[in-house]
Amino acid sequence: MPKMKTKSGAKKRFKITATGRIKRKHAYKSHILTKKEHDQKKRLGKFVEVSKADKENVKDCLAI
């Protein structure tokens, strides 16, 4: 049986922490920032944990 390959798009977008949790960046931070409030832009710049519903799909993409 061959090894499972990691999806290259997923490996660029997700990081695995030392405790095994999966981190992701927020969306909507790439352009059209003039109409967004300072606090919103600050919040969008931070990492957040992947939701429970998406965790299994992300794990499959990362071949964990």
Secondary structure, DSSP 8 states (H G I E B T S, - for coil): -------HHHHHHEEE-TTS-EEEE-SS-SS--TTS-HHHHHHHTSEEE--HHHHHHHHHHHT-
